[in-house]
Amino acid sequence: MQGDLIEPLRRAIGERYLTYALSTIMHRALPDARDGLKPVHRRILYAMRELRLGSNGGFRKSAKISGDVMGNYHPHGDAAIYDAMARLAQDFAVRYPLVDGQGNFGNIDGDNPAASRYTEARMTIAAEALLEGLSEDAVDFRENYDGTLTEPVVLPAAFPNLLANGSSGIAVGMATNIPPHNIAELVDACLHLIKSPDARDETLLNHVKGPDFPTGGVIVEPQESMVETYRTGRGSFRLRARWEREDLGRGLWQIIVTEIPYQVQKSRLIEKIAELIQLKKLPILGDVRDESADDIRLVIEPKSKNVDPDMLMNMLFKASDLEVKFALNMNVLIDGRTPKVCSLKEVLRAFLDHRREVLLRRTRHRLEKIDHRLEVLEGFIIAFLNLDRVIDIIRYDEGPKDALMRETWDRDIPRAMSEADYVPPAKGAGPLSEVQAEAILNMRLRSLRRLEEIELKAERDALDAERAGLHALLDDTALQWGRIAEQLRETKKQFGRQYARGHRLSRFAEAAQVEEVPLEAMIDREPITVVCSQMGWIRALSGHVALDKELKFKDGDAARFMFHAETTDKLLLFGSNGRFYTLQASNLPGGRGMGEPVRLIVDLPNEAEIVDLFIHAPDRRLLVASSAGDGFVIPEVETLAQTRAGKQVLNVRGEVRASICRPVAGDHVAVVGENRKVLVFPIEELPEMGRGKGVRLQRYKDGGLSDLTTFTLQDGLSWKDPAGRTRTQTDLDEWIARRAGSGRMAPRGFPRDNRFN
């Protein structure tokens, strides 16, 4: 019984989820390849057209516009509608804004637009170009959500808006992300595609150089990579900020950033750079400030005038959003139905095919209008030729309309055609159609002038000629593509260089290969004294102070580590959790106060203790061991960590903790357990590893490892007695054995704390 219920439930859930997924894909997230719009944007523009908010007209409150869109076409939240409309008005977000906003529509710092009751809007010339031909049956209409109105399925779109303004969205199981491009370049590519339908994507890139972002910037993506991206419809573009070096005189200079990457918020960018300065991650970076007004002007100051500007900027490109990767995923709806990842050619072909369909529909619509007008004109001309009889019928007949339709009239033959070729446009029963009779009855008396008859015949001849041209256009594919090419050239002229921001904004350059400079080379080398307390508070005193100098600590705290170093040094901290943490000596807090907890500098857990802290020596090897007596040798360079989280080296579990880290110096290892048994064995018996639990150093029945050291067997094993004197045991035959043995009791005089040092 349960199985019988599960299968229908599974089927029902699958069907409903599929319905939801298709709705999201087709009506929310993915743009149409023909006009490049999602339904919400299309409905916003159509509602503004219905409100007669042309580019030369007045503004209306945004609340009125979003309310009409929500009430008539888009039954979703007005906040979402207003956000979509506001984005269409942002010249830093949209390459060719479709909405002309008046008021606060947000800024590049990431500030939100003002409420819809405060702002006003109207369409731009670009939006009108997308809507051009809508009243000429250029596209299909469908009923709105409640069936009271109709809305266009797609807009006529005079230019390839999908690529011109780009798009982004996340659907169910798929997403799209398309950068904006330059209209003039897109038109050139379309013209080439009309001329050479079999053109390859690589050839089209001779016209479409690449993305053209509204915020400008410098594209440093290699040409080969861009070719592959546009061919497959997937890839990415490296985009950098545009900058220049400003000379301040006396050898001083600063960097001025005038364009930042697309979709990067300027305020957050400055915060990130300021954080790099605060954390001293870029020692050669001095300061950053924002001097922007209507344009962008970010001032970046170096720490020293001797810094190379290119090196500084390349480091900033790596560490901040002054360089970003903009992903391209050209996933769009073909014919408004089928989602597909398209190449550049496929997207342009979809647009051109749409433009041809629009041209044919507008041509047929115009033909219908011409036929209707010719029918009316023929009636008017007949009326002029038989004026007296028409007047008599209108004046005396009780049913003038029927009488006009029954009467036989003299007709005028157009000069453009012979009697044999002439086909009267009349559609009614009789010499005059119902349309003609109605038009004659509605004619004004002032139109009965002789001059009006001449004008009517001239208009008829002109319409006949236009009608013949339209029929020729419908019958000839070459003429159709020629007309489309002509329209595209007009579009290029309209939105080319003479259009505001019509020129290319984003430039191209090769990413300069600057030699990597070690971080230490950028830091001024100065002596310091590193002090770390028992409670883990660390600081750096200026200069090499005496290591026995009394220092101030917090109540209950005291010095644990204190040694001389330099600002260019790296420090290694070994925790009882088996992780190594790397600290930059130049980034340590100053010595005027008590310092800072080391746990704020690295992510050392509260339950972990500091086992050791020392200066990193790249050529050295370390012996690490746990309290259970397991350990191994590791090259010290492999313990360096790149992040605050450190690097796990010695694996420990449960109650076992990392307890010892010693530099390898000598050919033998001496181990002492908590049971005071000492074992000496050759260091070759220890493996060299990068990470792991290690091997057994000494076996214990109870207790664990107390201490170990490395030494040269010929020199003997040394330790300090309670009086501070160094004692050396040269005869070690009694304690030498193989690794992992139990060992023998410590020599006479060995310290009671079981420590070698």
N, C-alpha and C positions, 0 to 999 in steps of 0.2 A: 504493500500500500504506500509506504514511504517513497519507494522508487518511482511509483506512478505519479507522485506529486512533484518529485524533484525535476523530472524531465520537462514537464510543462513550465515549471518555474524557471528553469535554465533557459528554455526557449524564449519565454516572455521577457526575461531580463536582457537576453542577447538582442532581441528585436528592439526593445526600447533604448538600449544603449547605442545600437547602431543608428537609430533615428536621431538620437541626441548628437551623436558624432557627426552625422551628415549635416544636421542643422548648423552645428558649430562651424564646420568646414565651409559650407556654402553661404551661410547668412551672417557670419560673424568675423571669422579670423582671416580667411584667404581673400586676396583681391582678385578682381576679374582682369584677365589679361587684356581685354579690349579697351576699357577706360581706366584701369588701374585703381579702381575705387572699391571699397567695401560698402555694403548696403547702408550703413549709418552715414558715411560721407556722401554717398549718392543722394540720400534722402534729405540731408541738410542742404545741399546745393539746389535740389528741386524745390524744397520748401521756400528757400530764399528767392528763387525765380518766381514762384507763385505769389510771393509778397512784393514782387517788382522791386527788388533791391539790387538794381543794376549798378555797375561800376561808376556811372555818372549821376546816380540818384542819391537820395538821402540815406541816412543810417537808421536802423531800427534797434530797439533794445534786444540784447542777446536772449533775455528771458522770453520775449515774444517769439523769437525764432526757434529756440529749443522747445518751447511749449507747443508750437505748431507742428514741429517734427514729431514730438512724442504723441500728440493727440491725433495726428492725421496718418502718420506713416510708420513710426518706430515706437511701438509700445514698450519702451524700457525706461530706465531711470533717466530723469532730466539731467542729473549730474554727469552721467556717462556721455550723454549727447553734447552737453556744453563743453566737456573736456575734449571731445573729438573736434568740435567746432573751433575751440580755442587753439588747438594744435595747428589747424589749417591756416590760422592767422599769424603763426610765429615764424618770422623769416629766418630764425636760427634753427628751426626744426624742419621746415619745408622749403625746398629749393625754389619753387614757384608758388607762393601762397595763393590759396583759392578763396580766402576770406580776408577782407579789408577791415581790420579791427580798429575801433576807437576806444581808448581807455587802456587799462592795465590788463594785458593778455599774457603776463608772465615774462620772464627774462632768462638769459643764459646762465644766471647764477642758480637757477632751480626754483626761484620763487613762483608760487602758484598764481594763476590769473585771479583778478577780482571777481566777486560774485556776479552772476549773470544780470542782476538787476542794475549793476553799475556800468556795464560795458555795452557798446553798440557795434553793429557790424553791417556789412554789405558785401556783395561779391566783388571779385577782382576781374580784370580782363581775362586772366587765365581761366577762371571759372566759367565765364561767358563763352570762351572758346570750347570748353568741354560740353556746354549745353547747346551750342549752335546747331540748328536744324531740328530741335526737339519738336517744334510746332509744325514740321513738314513731314510727319510720319517717318522720321529717320530710324526709329527704333520701336520695338514692341512695348506696349504698356500692359500692366497687370493690375488686378484689384489690390487695394491695400488690405490691411489685416482684418478690417471689419466689413469690407465690401462696399463702403460708401463712396470711395474715391478711387482713382487710378494713379499709378506711379510708373515711371520708366523702369524696365528691366535692366537696361544699361544705357549709358549716355553716349551721344554721337562721338565725342572726343576728337577734337581737331588735331591733337598732338599726342604722342605716346606717353600718357601721364604715368603709367606704371613705372617706367624707367626714369621719367623726368623728376618725379617727386618721391619715388621709392615707396616702400611699404614694409610693415613688419607685423607679425601676428603669430599667436600660438593656438593651434587647433587641437583636435584630439588625435594624437599619434603623428602629428606632422606640424611643421612650422614654416614660416616664410620670413625672409629678411633680405630686402633689396635696397641698395644704396641709391641716392638720387644721381641724375646725370644732367648733362647740358642739352637743352632742346635743339640748338643749332646742330650739334654733333649727331643727335638722334635722327634729325630730319635728313642729314647727309647720308646716314646709313640706310634710311628708308628709301631714299632716291636711288642709291646704289642697288638695293635689293629689288626695286622695281625694274631697273635696267638689266640686272643680272639675277634672276630668281634663284639660280643655283649657287650663288655666292657662298663662300665658307665663312665661318665665324671669324677666322683669322683675318680675312679680308675686311670684314665689317669693322674690325678694330683699327683699321687705318682711318676710320671716320670717328668712331666712338673711342676716344683715347683712354677712357676709364671713368670712374665715378667723379662727380662734381658736387662736392658737399657744400651746403649753404654757409657753413662756417669756414670755408676755405681749407687751409692746411696743405701739407705736402705729402703726396703719395709716394712711398718709397718701395712699393712692391715691384719685383722684377717683371719685365715684359712677358717672359715665358710663363710665369705663374698666372698672370692676368689672362693670357690666351687660354690656358687650361681651365681657369675659373669660368670664363664666359662660354667656353665650349661645353662644359659639363653642367653648368648652372649651380655649382657648389664650389666654395673656396673662401678666401678672405683677402683683405687688403690692409697693408700696414700704412697707417696714417699718422703723421707727425705734426706737431705744432710748427708754425712758421716763426722764425726768430731772426734777430739781427744784433750785431754788436754795436753798442753806442759808446763813442769815445767821450770821456769826461775830462780829458786833459791831464797833463802831468803823469801820463802812463796809466791812469785809472780808467776803468771801463765797466760797463754793465750790460747785461743781456736784456733785450726788449722782446717779449713775445707778443705778436700782433694777431695771430690766429691760433685757435686751439682746436683739437680734434672734434669731430662731429659727435654729438650726444654726450659730451663731457661737460659737467656742470663746473663753471669757473670757480665757485666758492669752495667746492669740495677739492678741486685740483689744488687750490692755494693751501687748504688745510693739510693735504697730503704732503706738499713740499715743505710746509712749516714743520710737520711732524718729522720729516727726514732731518731737518736742521736740529730740532729739539733732541732727537735720539742720537744725533751725531753719526748718522749712517753715511753721510756724505761730508767728510771733514772739509772739503774744498768749497762747500756751499756756505755763503755768509748770511744772506737774508733774502726774503721775497716779500713784495708788496704789490698791491693792486692799485693802479692809477687809471683804471678804465673809466671812461665816460660813455658816450654813445658807441665808441669803438673799444677794442680790447687793447689794453696796455698793461702787461704784467712785467714787473721789473725784478730781475734776478741778479743779486750781487754775489760776486765770488769772495772767498775768504781772503784771497791774496791776488794782487794784480799779476802775479807770475803764473797763475793758472791758465791752462790752455782752454779757450772758450769751447772748442769742438769737443774736447774731452769732458768738460763739465756738462755740456748738453747731452752727450751720448750717455753719460751716467744717469742724467735725469730722465732720459727717454726710457731707460731700463727700469728705473725705480718709481716712476710716476705715470700718470695718464697723459703726459705730454706726447706719448706715443701709444696708440691703441691698435687693435686688430678688429676691423669691421668685417664680420662674416657675411658672405653672400649665400643665400639659399633661395633660388628663384623658383619657389613652389607656388604656382598660381592656378587659377581656374580657367581652363580653356573652354570657350563658348559658355562660360558661366556655370559649367556643370562638373567637368572632370578635373580634379587636382593633378598637376603634373609638374615635375621639376624640369624646367625648360632652359634651353640655351638662349643666348642673345638673339640668334637668328629666329628661333621659334617664337619668341615673344614679339619681335618686330613683325614677323609674318602674321601672327594673330591680329595685331593692330591693323596691318594693311588690309587683311581680308575683311576686317570689320569696317574699315573706311570704304571699301568697295561696296559692301552691302548697304552702308549708309548712303553712298552716292546713288546706287540704283533705286533705293526706296525714295529718296528725295526727288530723283528724276521722274519716277512714276507719279509721285504726288504732284509735281509741277505740271506734268502732262494732264492730269485730271483737272487741275485748276485752269490750264490753258483751254482744254476742250470746253469746259463750262463757260469760260469767258468768251470763247469764239461763238458759242451758241447764243449767248446774250448779244454779242456784237452783231451777229447776223440778223437777229430780230430787230435791233435798233436801226440797222441799215435798211431793212425792209420797210420799217416804219417811215423812214425819211423818204424812201422812194415812193411810198403810197401814203403820204402824210394826210391828204384831204380825206381819203377813205377811212383811215385810222381815227381821225377826229370825229367823223360822222358816227362811226360805230360807238366810240366812247361817249359821244354826246347823246345819241338817241336810242341806242340799243339797251334793253333791260339786262341782258346778260353779255356785257362786252367781252369778257374773257373767252367764253365759248364761241362768240361770234368771230373774234380774232383768230381763233384756232381753226374755224371752219372755212374762213375766207381763203381764196386763192390770190396770191400776191405776185407782183413782179419782183424778180430777184436781181441782185447785182453780182456779176461774176468777178472774182478777184483776178487782178492782172497777173498774179504769180503763177496761175495754172489755167489750163484750157477747160472748156465746158465738159469735155469727155472725162477729164481727170478729176473734176470737182465733185466732191462728196459732201453734201450739206451736213453740218453737224447736228441738225435737228433730230430729236429723239422722240417727239410726241407724234400723235396721230394727226396728220395734216400738215399744211405748209408751215404753220407756226407751232412750235412745241409749247407745252405748258410753261416751261421756264421762260421762253421768249415772250409769251403773252403776258406773264406776270411782270416781267421786266419793263415791257412797254407801258403797262398800266401804272407802274410806279415811277415812270420817267417824269422829271420835272419840266415845267413849261419853258424854263430858261434854257433847256438843252435843245430846243427845237431850232437852233440857229444853224445857218448854212456852214459856219466854221466848225460846228460840232460834228457835222456829217463827215467833213474832211478828216478830222482828228480820229473819228471812229474807224474809217477805212485805213488810215495810217497805222492805227493800233492793231487792226485785224491783220494787215500785211506783216507787221513785225511779229505778231504771235504765230502766224503761219510759218514764218522763217524759223522762229525759236522751236516750234513744234517739230519741224523737220530735223533740226539739229539734235533735239533730245531723242528722237527715234533713232537717228544715226548713232548716238552715244550708247543707247541700249543694245544696239546690234553689233557694236564693235568693241571688243575687249581692249584693244590697243588705245582707242580713244578714252576709254574709262581710266586706264592707268595714267594716261597723259593728263587727264583732268585731276586725278588724285595727286600727281606730281606737282601740278600747278598750285593746288591748294596747299600742299606741304611747303612749297617755296614761299607762299604768302605767309604761312605760319612762321617760317624761319625769319622772314623779314620783320614780322610783328614782335617776335620774342628774341630776336638776335641782339646785337650789340647796342642798338638804340633803346632796348627795353631795360628798365632798371635792374641791375645785376644780371643782365643777359649774357655778359661775357663770362668766360671760364673763371671760376673762383679757386678751385683746387689746382695746385701745380704738381709737377712730377720731378723727382730727383732720385739719384742713386744713394742708397744708405752708405755713407762714408765709413770705411773700416778704420777705426781708431784703435791703436794698440792698447791692449788692456794694461792698466797700471795698477800694481798692488796697492791695497788700501794703505799699507804702511808708508808707501812713498808719498802719500798726500798729507801725512801727519807730521807736524813739527816734532822732531825728536828731542824730548826733554826728560830729565831724570825725575822719577817719582818714587815714593815709598808706599807700597800697598799694605793696607792694614785691614784684617778681617777679624771680627770679634767672635767669641764663643757662641753668641746668639745669632751670628750670621749677618752682622752689619758691616758693610764694606765701604772703604773710602781710599782716596789716593792723596797723600801729602806731597806737596811740591818739594823737589830736591831729594837727595839721599840723606835722610836724617839718621841719627844713631838708632840702631835697632833695640837698644836697651832704654830708650827715652820713654819716660812715663807719659802716657796719653790719657785723655778723659774718655770714659765709657759710661753707658747708662748704668743705673743701679743694678747690681747683681751680675754685671757683664765684665768681661776682661778680654785682653788680646789673645788670639789663638794663632793666627798667621800674620807675620810681619816680615817683609823682604823688600829689597831694592829692585826696581824695574825701570823701564822707560816707556814713554807714551806710545811707542811703536810696537810694543810687545803685545802678544796675545796670552791670555791667562787660561789655564785649564782647571775646571772645578770638577772633582769626582764625587758623585753622591752615593749614598748607601743603597740607592735603588739601582746601581750599576750603570748609570748614565753619566756621560761626560758632557759638560757645558762649556762653551767658549765665551770668554769675555774680552772685549777690547779695552786695553789699559787706558786709552785716551777717553773712553766713554764713562769711566768710573766717576762717581760723585767726588767733589772736592773735599779737602781735609779740614775745612773750617768748622764743620759741625760734626755730628756723630756718623755721617754717611747715610746710606740707605740699606734697607734689607736686601740681601742678594737675591731673595726670592721675588723681588719686584723687577729685577733685571733679567733673570732667567726663570723658566717654569719649573723650579725645584719644588716638589710636593712638600706639604707641611710635615708629613710623617717621615720624610727622608732627611738624613743628616749629611753634613759636609764631611767627607772622608779626607780629602786633600785639596790643596789649592797651590798651584805653582806656575812658573813661566813656561810657555810652550817652547820646546826645542825640536825642530823638524827632524833632525837626524837621529833622535834618541828612540830607544825602545823601552816599553813599560811592562812591568809584571803586575798584573791585577789578580786579586784573590778574594774569595768570599769567606765569611765566618765559618763555613762548613769545611774549609780546607781545599776548595777547588780553585784552579786558576790557570792562566796561560799568559803568553807573551804577545804583545801587540805593538806594531810600529806606532809611535806617538802621532804621526801625521794623520793616521786613520781615525784618531779620536776627535778630530776637529768637527764641530757641529756648525751648521749653517743657519739654524733657527734657534729661537728661545727654548724650544722643547728639548734641545740637546740631542745626543746620539746614544742609543742603547748599545753597550759593549759587553758587559758581564751580566748574564741572565741569572736572576735570583728568584726564589719562590718561597712563599710562606714566611717562616721565621728567619730564614737565611738572608743575610745582608752582605753587600759589598763592604769590605773592611780595610783592604790594603791596596795601595798603588805605589810601586817603587820603580825608580829608573834602573835599568839593567846595566850593571858595571862589574864585570868580572866573568869568571867561567863556572862558578858554582852558586847554588842556592842553599841558604840555611833557613830552616823553618822551625819555629818553636810553637808548641800548642799550649793550651791553658793548663795542661797536665805537666808542664815544664819539661817535656821530652823534646829533644832537639834532633833534627834529621838534616843531613847534608847530602846533596846529590848534584850531578852535573846539570848545568842549565840546558844542555842539548836535549835532555829528556822531556823538556816542556815544549809543547807545540806552539807555533806562531799562528795566531788566528785573528780574524777581524771582529768576530762576535760569537758568543756562545757561553756555555756553562763552564767550560774548561775541563781539565783533568785533575785527578786526585793528587794533591801535593803530599799529604800526610794522613795516616789513618788514626782515628781516635775512637776509643771505647766510650768515652764521655767527654763533654766539653767540645771545644772547637779550636780554630786557629787563633793564635795570639799575636804573632809577629813573624816577619820574614825579612831577609836581606840578601843581596847578591854581593859576591866578593871573589877575589882571585885566590885560589887555593894555595899558591906558593907564598902569598903574603900572610895567610892565616886569617882566622875569624876574629874580629875585634868587637868589643862592646865597652860600655862605660859602667864602672862600678858606682855604688852609692856616693862615693866621695868625689865623683866627677873625673876620675882618672881612667885612661884608656887601657884596657887589658886585651891581650891578643893570645889566642890559642892556636899554635901552629900544628900541633899533632892532633889531627882530626880523624885518624883511622877508626876510632871507636864509634864515631857518629856518621861516617860516610856509609851510605847504603843506596839501594835503588829507590827511585821515587815511589811514593805511596806506602812507604814503610811506617812503622810506629815510632822509630827513633829510640834514643837513650836519654837518660836523665841529663840535664844540662851540666856543663863543667862547673867545677868549684868556683865560686865567686860570681856566677851569673846573676844579673839583677833580679830582685824579687818581683818586679812588675812585668817580667817576661818580655822586655823590650831590648832590642839590640842597640838602639840609640836613645 
